[in-house]
Amino acid sequence: MRDHAEEAPELARRGVTIVRPPEGIPVRAWITQRQSGEARVDGEAVAWAGRQVHVRYLSSEGREGWAWLWADAVERR
């Protein structure tokens, strides 16, 4: 089974407008993966909703991942 990031709760995004920029915004983010633990990854913010950011990232193994993260775990590069 592929390791993947734990996501912020979907319930916190319900009823909130999702903003999708025309291009991804370069970010660095903290993710928590169930099997390998915490990691800091480079990626792109592809959407945001309220206090959450949808991030497309590359894991340390070079695999592409997608996760909704709390905004506090994401910063612009």
Secondary structure, 3 states (H helix, E strand, C coil): CCCCECCCCHHHHCCCCCECCCCCEEEEEEEEECCCEEEEEEEEEEEEECCEEEEEEECCCCCEEEEEEEHHHEEEC
